[in-house]
Amino acid sequence: MLGDEILLFQTTVTIDDKTRILMPSKTLVKPKEQLILYDSREGYLSIYSAIEFEERLKYLQNQARREFEKGNFNQKDLYKCQLAFECARVFDKQNVDSARRLLLGKYIMEKFNFDKEVFMEGEYDHINLFDSEESFEKYKQFIKKKIL
């Protein structure tokens, strides 16, 4: 299952005529697994295991509850805002088919400027899809500048 192990890989994947991608075995995605398609707000699409994503949301809910119980209302509001923000960025919940193909669909293809291929990056517990390897390299440079 996606999220069970740390993912560190990069590969290019072809998009078929029905806007599906084959999830490579290195993604650990299983046939029929449910995935969350998530807007990174950085110009690429992120894919999470539905189970892992729901655990992430429960964590934020629990943190908000704990802060409320401690009387830290500002911190509680911060967690509640983060929770709402996470939910608002979800595009779709999709099941991978029996051949491990994931349907992206027309809206996602247009939104992220995907054409015939996508550049796939395995990043810890999720997968990121970029419209090209060049876009991925630009993103890495942007992050380096942001950090330094």
N, CA, C and O of each residue as an XYZ file, in Angstrom:
592
protein
N       0.837     -1.182      0.000
C       0.000      0.000      0.000
C       0.883      1.248      0.000
O       1.924      1.289      0.655
N       0.453      2.247     -0.736
C       1.144      3.521     -0.743
C       1.183      4.066      0.678
O       0.164      4.061      1.368
N       2.337      4.532      1.123
C       2.479      5.068      2.464
C       3.038      4.069      3.461
O       3.400      4.450      4.574
N       3.116      2.792      3.083
C       3.635      1.771      4.004
C       5.145      1.882      4.196
O       5.660      1.590      5.275
N       5.844      2.298      3.160
C       7.297      2.418      3.212
C       7.707      3.767      2.642
O       6.930      4.429      1.953
N       8.930      4.161      2.937
C       9.453      5.413      2.396
C       9.712      5.240      0.905
O      10.386      4.300      0.483
N       9.169      6.155      0.120
C       9.346      6.134     -1.331
C      10.383      7.161     -1.738
O      10.269      8.333     -1.379
N      11.370      6.747     -2.465
C      12.365      7.658     -3.012
C      12.695      7.177     -4.424
O      13.560      6.320     -4.609
N      12.011      7.725     -5.403
C      12.274      7.353     -6.793
C      11.810      8.467     -7.720
O      11.064      9.361     -7.321
N      12.265      8.394     -8.956
C      11.839      9.313    -10.007
C      11.742      8.520    -11.302
O      12.617      7.711    -11.612
N      10.669      8.758    -12.059
C      10.488      8.062    -13.322
C       9.499      8.835    -14.188
O       8.731      9.658    -13.688
N       9.525      8.569    -15.462
C       8.550      9.141    -16.387
C       7.516      8.076    -16.712
O       7.858      6.921    -16.965
N       6.251      8.471    -16.704
C       5.144      7.553    -16.927
C       4.282      8.076    -18.075
O       4.013      9.274    -18.168
N       3.858      7.172    -18.937
C       3.013      7.528    -20.078
C       1.544      7.600    -19.665
O       1.070      6.806    -18.851
N       0.840      8.567    -20.243
C      -0.604      8.704    -20.044
C      -1.287      8.094    -21.267
O      -0.968      8.445    -22.403
N      -2.223      7.184    -21.030
C      -2.892      6.550    -22.168
C      -4.014      7.448    -22.705
O      -4.262      8.527    -22.167
N      -4.684      7.000    -23.758
C      -5.739      7.780    -24.407
C      -6.945      8.029    -23.510
O      -7.726      8.947    -23.760
N      -7.100      7.220    -22.471
C      -8.221      7.391    -21.535
C      -7.808      8.194    -20.303
O      -8.525      8.205    -19.302
N      -6.673      8.856    -20.368
C      -6.085      9.684    -19.297
C      -5.743      8.881    -18.045
O      -5.917      9.354    -16.922
N      -5.253      7.658    -18.255
C      -4.833      6.811    -17.136
C      -3.318      6.677    -17.147
O      -2.676      6.727    -18.196
N      -2.765      6.505    -15.951
C      -1.345      6.180    -15.826
C      -1.219      4.832    -15.135
O      -2.003      4.492    -14.249
N      -0.226      4.082    -15.556
C       0.079      2.820    -14.895
C       0.971      3.145    -13.705
O       2.021      3.769    -13.865
N       0.561      2.729    -12.525
C       1.344      2.969    -11.325
C       2.459      1.918    -11.256
O       2.177      0.737    -11.052
N       3.719      2.331    -11.424
C       4.824      1.364    -11.392
C       4.861      0.602    -10.065
O       4.403      1.105     -9.039
N       5.404     -0.604    -10.095
C       5.447     -1.433     -8.882
C       6.205     -0.742     -7.753
O       5.898     -0.961     -6.582
N       7.189      0.087     -8.089
C       7.960      0.779     -7.034
C       7.120      1.769     -6.226
O       7.559      2.234     -5.174
N       5.903      2.099     -6.712
C       5.018      2.983     -5.944
C       4.358      2.253     -4.781
O       3.825      2.886     -3.869
N       4.393      0.923     -4.811
C       3.751      0.055     -3.810
C       2.228      0.128     -3.849
O       1.565     -0.393     -2.952
N       1.663      0.766     -4.872
C       0.212      0.835     -5.027
C      -0.301     -0.542     -5.444
O       0.239     -1.180     -6.347
N      -1.344     -0.974     -4.771
C      -1.950     -2.282     -5.041
C      -3.184     -2.106     -5.926
O      -3.827     -1.057     -5.894
N      -3.517     -3.139     -6.722
C      -4.764     -3.085     -7.489
C      -5.946     -2.821     -6.556
O      -6.021     -3.372     -5.457
N      -6.848     -1.988     -7.002
C      -8.082     -1.613     -6.273
C      -7.834     -0.672     -5.090
O      -8.778     -0.311     -4.388
N      -6.588     -0.274     -4.861
C      -6.307      0.649     -3.750
C      -6.953      2.002     -4.011
O      -6.999      2.471     -5.148
N      -7.449      2.622     -2.953
C      -8.074      3.934     -3.071
C      -7.032      5.017     -2.799
O      -6.317      4.978     -1.799
N      -6.967      5.985     -3.717
C      -5.983      7.058     -3.624
C      -6.662      8.424     -3.612
O      -7.751      8.602     -4.158
N      -6.002      9.368     -2.987
C      -6.456     10.761     -2.949
C      -5.607     11.553     -3.931
O      -4.379     11.500     -3.875
N      -6.256     12.287     -4.830
C      -5.566     13.187     -5.757
C      -5.674     14.579     -5.151
O      -6.772     15.072     -4.890
N      -4.532     15.201     -4.932
C      -4.419     16.362     -4.044
C      -3.641     17.482     -4.729
O      -2.571     17.248     -5.291
N      -4.173     18.680     -4.680
C      -3.509     19.842     -5.275
C      -2.423     20.352     -4.337
O      -2.712     20.819     -3.235
N      -1.179     20.260     -4.777
C      -0.052     20.688     -3.949
C       0.001     22.198     -3.782
O       0.643     22.693     -2.856
N      -0.660     22.933     -4.659
C      -0.606     24.399     -4.737
C       0.785     24.898     -5.145
O       1.093     26.084     -5.023
N       1.609     23.982     -5.627
C       2.959     24.329     -6.091
C       3.116     23.985     -7.572
O       4.232     24.001     -8.092
N       2.006     23.672     -8.263
C       2.063     23.379     -9.686
C       2.165     21.905    -10.042
O       2.362     21.570    -11.210
N       2.037     21.032     -9.079
C       2.074     19.598     -9.357
C       0.957     18.902     -8.579
O       0.394     19.462     -7.639
N       0.652     17.676     -8.990
C      -0.385     16.879     -8.355
C       0.259     15.893     -7.387
O       1.242     15.235     -7.728
N      -0.287     15.790     -6.192
C       0.190     14.804     -5.214
C      -0.835     13.687     -5.078
O      -2.040     13.911     -5.192
N      -0.339     12.492     -4.835
C      -1.192     11.313     -4.684
C      -0.870     10.659     -3.346
O       0.282     10.331     -3.063
N      -1.900     10.475     -2.530
C      -1.758      9.851     -1.214
C      -2.656      8.620     -1.133
O      -3.678      8.544     -1.816
N      -2.278      7.680     -0.314
C      -3.172      6.595      0.052
C      -4.357      7.218      0.789
O      -4.163      8.083      1.643
N      -5.572      6.795      0.473
C      -6.752      7.334      1.157
C      -6.667      7.065      2.656
O      -7.054      7.907      3.465
N      -6.164      5.896      3.020
C      -6.041      5.541      4.436
C      -5.055      6.477      5.137
O      -5.349      6.998      6.213
N      -3.897      6.689      4.531
C      -2.885      7.581      5.117
C      -3.410      9.014      5.213
O      -3.172      9.700      6.207
N      -4.119      9.458      4.186
C      -4.636     10.822      4.176
C      -5.670     11.019      5.281
O      -5.672     12.044      5.962
N      -6.545     10.036      5.454
C      -7.544     10.129      6.513
C      -6.881     10.129      7.890
O      -7.361     10.807      8.798
N      -5.794      9.387      8.061
C      -5.053      9.419      9.322
C      -4.447     10.799      9.565
O      -4.417     11.284     10.696
N      -3.971     11.416      8.507
C      -3.424     12.768      8.606
C      -4.505     13.757      9.067
O      -4.245     14.622      9.903
N      -5.716     13.620      8.517
C      -6.817     14.495      8.923
C      -7.220     14.239     10.372
O      -7.499     15.183     11.111
N      -7.254     12.969     10.789
C      -7.583     12.636     12.186
C      -6.557     13.229     13.137
O      -6.906     13.707     14.216
N      -5.283     13.198     12.736
C      -4.232     13.785     13.561
C      -4.511     15.274     13.782
O      -4.416     15.765     14.907
N      -4.853     15.990     12.708
C      -5.137     17.419     12.831
C      -6.364     17.668     13.711
O      -6.378     18.607     14.506
N      -7.386     16.833     13.571
C      -8.577     16.961     14.417
C      -8.218     16.754     15.879
O      -8.654     17.519     16.740
N      -7.422     15.722     16.170
C      -7.024     15.432     17.549
C      -6.168     16.545     18.129
O      -6.314     16.897     19.299
N      -5.278     17.101     17.320
C      -4.446     18.207     17.794
C      -5.322     19.409     18.145
O      -5.101     20.062     19.165
N      -6.307     19.699     17.310
C      -7.222     20.814     17.589
C      -7.979     20.567     18.893
O      -8.141     21.477     19.706
N      -8.437     19.339     19.084
C      -9.173     18.986     20.306
C      -8.277     19.153     21.542
O      -8.705     19.714     22.551
N      -7.024     18.658     21.456
C      -6.101     18.778     22.600
C      -5.828     20.241     22.950
O      -5.821     20.618     24.122
N      -5.606     21.047     21.935
C      -5.332     22.462     22.193
C      -6.539     23.159     22.807
O      -6.387     24.021     23.672
N      -7.738     22.789     22.364
C      -8.957     23.349     22.930
C      -9.062     22.972     24.403
O      -9.378     23.814     25.243
N      -8.797     21.702     24.714
C      -8.873     21.233     26.096
C      -7.854     21.924     26.986
O      -8.098     22.107     28.179
N      -6.704     22.315     26.418
C      -5.674     23.028     27.184
C      -5.969     24.522     27.276
O      -5.284     25.252     27.992
N      -6.993     24.973     26.549
C      -7.324     26.396     26.554
C      -6.512     27.207     25.551
O      -6.569     28.436     25.562
N      -5.769     26.541     24.698
C      -4.972     27.225     23.668
C      -5.829     27.428     22.424
O      -5.699     26.708     21.435
N      -6.710     28.427     22.496
C      -7.680     28.606     21.426
C      -7.035     29.032     20.108
O      -7.499     28.629     19.042
N      -5.988     29.828     20.161
C      -5.320     30.225     18.915
C      -4.692     29.012     18.227
O      -4.770     28.876     17.006
N      -4.077     28.147     19.003
C      -3.459     26.947     18.441
C      -4.528     26.013     17.880
O      -4.346     25.404     16.826
N      -5.654     25.910     18.604
C      -6.778     25.084     18.130
C      -7.257     25.595     16.780
O      -7.494     24.811     15.861
N      -7.398     26.904     16.663
C      -7.853     27.491     15.401
C      -6.855     27.249     14.276
O      -7.239     27.052     13.123
N      -5.589     27.265     14.616
C      -4.560     26.981     13.619
C      -4.729     25.566     13.056
O      -4.679     25.372     11.841
N      -4.928     24.584     13.931
C      -5.123     23.203     13.483
C      -6.423     23.048     12.698
O      -6.471     22.312     11.713
N      -7.471     23.736     13.131
C      -8.738     23.654     12.399
C      -8.604     24.269     11.007
O      -9.169     23.749     10.045
N      -7.873     25.352     10.895
C      -7.633     25.974      9.588
C      -6.816     25.041      8.706
O      -7.103     24.892      7.518
N      -5.807     24.419      9.282
C      -4.980     23.478      8.521
C      -5.834     22.317      8.031
O      -5.694     21.880      6.889
N      -6.710     21.821      8.879
C      -7.606     20.727      8.518
C      -8.507     21.137      7.346
O      -8.658     20.385      6.384
N      -9.094     22.314      7.429
C      -9.966     22.801      6.348
C      -9.172     22.982      5.062
O      -9.649     22.662      3.974
N      -7.968     23.494      5.199
C      -7.111     23.718      4.035
C      -6.770     22.395      3.358
O      -6.809     22.299      2.131
N      -6.439     21.381      4.143
C      -6.110     20.062      3.602
C      -7.313     19.491      2.845
O      -7.159     18.963      1.744
N      -8.487     19.594      3.423
C      -9.689     19.048      2.778
C     -10.018     19.792      1.488
O     -10.453     19.177      0.515
N      -9.819     21.092      1.470
C     -10.147     21.900      0.291
C      -9.247     21.587     -0.898
O      -9.616     21.857     -2.041
N      -8.085     21.028     -0.642
C      -7.137     20.759     -1.720
C      -7.323     19.395     -2.370
O      -6.602     19.058     -3.310
N      -8.272     18.607     -1.890
C      -8.520     17.289     -2.458
C      -9.350     17.443     -3.736
O     -10.428     18.036     -3.716
N      -8.840     16.908     -4.838
C      -9.575     16.914     -6.096
C     -10.523     15.744     -6.189
O     -11.687     15.888     -6.561
N     -10.008     14.588     -5.847
C     -10.764     13.384     -6.132
C     -10.242     12.227     -5.300
O      -9.103     12.230     -4.834
N     -11.107     11.237     -5.129
C     -10.745      9.972     -4.512
C     -10.958      8.935     -5.609
O     -12.075      8.775     -6.101
N      -9.902      8.235     -5.993
C      -9.977      7.288     -7.103
C      -9.483      5.917     -6.665
O      -8.559      5.806     -5.859
N     -10.102      4.881     -7.200
C      -9.605      3.518     -7.011
C      -8.715      3.160     -8.185
O      -9.069      3.413     -9.336
N      -7.578      2.582     -7.904
C      -6.710      2.055     -8.941
C      -7.414      0.807     -9.496
O      -8.007      0.044     -8.733
N      -7.354      0.598    -10.802
C      -8.022     -0.582    -11.359
C      -7.187     -1.846    -11.135
O      -6.113     -1.790    -10.536
N      -7.684     -2.971    -11.615
C      -7.014     -4.251    -11.366
C      -5.654     -4.346    -12.048
O      -4.835     -5.190    -11.682
N      -5.407     -3.490    -13.036
C      -4.101     -3.457    -13.717
C      -3.194     -2.363    -13.136
O      -2.159     -2.047    -13.722
N      -3.573     -1.787    -11.993
C      -2.823     -0.723    -11.303
C      -2.777      0.576    -12.117
O      -1.787      1.306    -12.075
N      -3.859      0.857    -12.860
C      -3.948      2.123    -13.597
C      -4.793      3.098    -12.796
O      -5.782      2.719    -12.169
N      -4.388      4.354    -12.827
C      -5.091      5.421    -12.126
C      -5.635      6.403    -13.151
O      -4.893      6.905    -13.996
N      -6.923      6.675    -13.076
C      -7.569      7.622    -13.968
C      -7.325      9.042    -13.468
O      -7.682      9.380    -12.339
N      -6.716      9.867    -14.311
C      -6.503     11.269    -13.958
C      -7.714     12.112    -14.330
O      -8.164     12.936    -13.534
N      -8.244     11.912    -15.531
C      -9.417     12.666    -15.969
C      -9.048     13.980    -16.632
O      -7.947     14.503    -16.462
N      -9.992     14.493    -17.385
C      -9.782     15.688    -18.207
C      -9.428     16.931    -17.369
O      -8.519     17.683    -17.718
N     -10.159     17.134    -16.262
C      -9.923     18.329    -15.449
C      -8.485     18.372    -14.925
O      -7.814     19.401    -15.021
N      -8.027     17.276    -14.383
C      -6.656     17.230    -13.848
C      -5.640     17.370    -14.968
O      -4.623     18.045    -14.804
N      -5.906     16.735    -16.110
C      -4.996     16.859    -17.263
C      -4.822     18.326    -17.646
O      -3.707     18.776    -17.910
N      -5.920     19.065    -17.675
C      -5.864     20.483    -18.040
C      -5.265     21.340    -16.930
O      -4.421     22.198    -17.190
N      -5.694     21.111    -15.716
C      -5.231     21.920    -14.568
C      -3.711     21.870    -14.410
O      -3.079     22.885    -14.116
N      -3.127     20.677    -14.607
C      -1.693     20.517    -14.387
C      -0.894     20.459    -15.687
O       0.300     20.159    -15.685
N      -1.570     20.751    -16.793
C      -0.895     20.813    -18.093
C      -0.228     19.490    -18.467
O       0.851     19.478    -19.059
N      -0.877     18.373    -18.116
C      -0.354     17.058    -18.477
C      -0.684     16.780    -19.934
O      -1.745     17.167    -20.423
N       0.236     16.103    -20.628
C       0.012     15.782    -22.036
C       0.094     14.275    -22.242
O      -0.858     13.561    -21.926
N       1.195     13.783    -22.757
C       1.345     12.348    -23.039
C       2.139     11.610    -21.962
O       2.065     10.386    -21.853
N       2.892     12.361    -21.173
C       3.714     11.771    -20.109
C       3.690     12.681    -18.887
O       3.422     13.878    -18.986
N       3.974     12.088    -17.747
C       4.180     12.857    -16.517
C       5.476     12.377    -15.875
O       5.893     11.232    -16.050
N       6.092     13.270    -15.138
C       7.279     12.913    -14.375
C       6.814     12.600    -12.965
O       6.191     13.438    -12.313
N       7.113     11.401    -12.491
C       6.637     10.912    -11.202
C       7.796     10.887    -10.203
O       8.884     10.387    -10.491
N       7.528     11.437     -9.031
C       8.516     11.441     -7.955
C       7.896     10.783     -6.726
O       6.834     11.203     -6.267
N       8.548      9.763     -6.198
C       8.136      9.163     -4.939
C       8.790      9.933     -3.812
O      10.017      9.985     -3.721
N       7.980     10.533     -2.950
C       8.502     11.374     -1.875
C       7.942     10.916     -0.533
O       6.846     11.310     -0.133
N       8.701     10.092      0.140
C       8.362      9.559      1.457
C       7.069      8.760      1.448
O       7.099      7.566      1.147
N       5.923      9.379      1.768
C       4.667      8.640      1.899
C       3.674      8.938      0.782
O       2.522      8.510      0.846
N       4.111      9.669     -0.243
C       3.201     10.017     -1.327
C       3.954     10.147     -2.649
O       5.178     10.021     -2.698
N       3.206     10.399     -3.711
C       3.767     10.531     -5.056
C       3.404     11.906     -5.590
O       2.290     12.387     -5.383
N       4.339     12.529     -6.271
C       4.077     13.801     -6.933
C       4.178     13.612     -8.439
O       5.074     12.923     -8.926
N       3.250     14.228     -9.178
C       3.270     14.191    -10.635
C       3.504     15.593    -11.180
O       2.776     16.530    -10.853
N       4.518     15.722    -12.006
C       4.856     16.987    -12.668
C       4.595     16.838    -14.154
O       4.621     15.723    -14.675
N       4.346     17.939    -14.844
C       4.082     17.841    -16.283
C       5.320     17.454    -17.087
O       5.204     17.009    -18.229
N       6.504     17.621    -16.498
C       7.745     17.237    -17.182
C       8.886     17.159    -16.171
O       8.781     17.660    -15.052
N       9.959     16.529    -16.583
C      11.147     16.488    -15.724
C      11.712     17.889    -15.554
O      12.247     18.220    -14.496
N      11.598     18.709    -16.579
C      12.068     20.100    -16.507
C      11.309     20.872    -15.415
O      11.915     21.634    -14.661
N      10.001     20.677    -15.330
C       9.207     21.324    -14.274
C       9.649     20.858    -12.897
O       9.710     21.649    -11.956
N       9.957     19.568    -12.782
C      10.443     19.024    -11.523
C      11.769     19.690    -11.136
O      11.956     20.075     -9.982
N      12.683     19.826    -12.095
C      13.981     20.466    -11.825
C      13.801     21.927    -11.410
O      14.496     22.405    -10.513
N      12.878     22.633    -12.051
C      12.586     24.031    -11.670
C      12.038     24.087    -10.246
O      12.393     24.973     -9.470
N      11.176     23.140     -9.915
C      10.612     23.090     -8.567
C      11.721     22.857     -7.537
O      11.740     23.505     -6.491
N      12.646     21.930     -7.831
C      13.760     21.670     -6.908
C      14.595     22.939     -6.696
O      14.995     23.236     -5.570
N      14.855     23.680     -7.767
C      15.628     24.927     -7.641
C      14.865     25.940     -6.794
O      15.461     26.637     -5.971
N      13.561     26.024     -6.989
C      12.721     26.935     -6.209
C      12.798     26.595     -4.718
O      12.919     27.485     -3.877
N      12.728     25.313     -4.405
C      12.795     24.871     -3.004
C      14.182     25.174     -2.406
O      14.276     25.617     -1.261
N      15.225     24.943     -3.156
C      16.576     25.235     -2.662
C      16.715     26.712     -2.314
O      17.278     27.057     -1.276
N      16.205     27.580     -3.177
C      16.264     29.028     -2.920
C      15.439     29.393     -1.692
O      15.834     30.251     -0.901
N      14.297     28.741     -1.538
C      13.422     29.011     -0.407
C      14.083     28.624      0.909
O      13.927     29.311      1.918
N      14.832     27.507      0.892
C      15.485     27.003      2.095
C      16.702     27.843      2.449
O      16.924     28.160      3.617
N      17.474     28.195      1.463
C      18.717     28.939      1.709
C      18.442     30.382      1.839
O      19.365     31.169      2.048
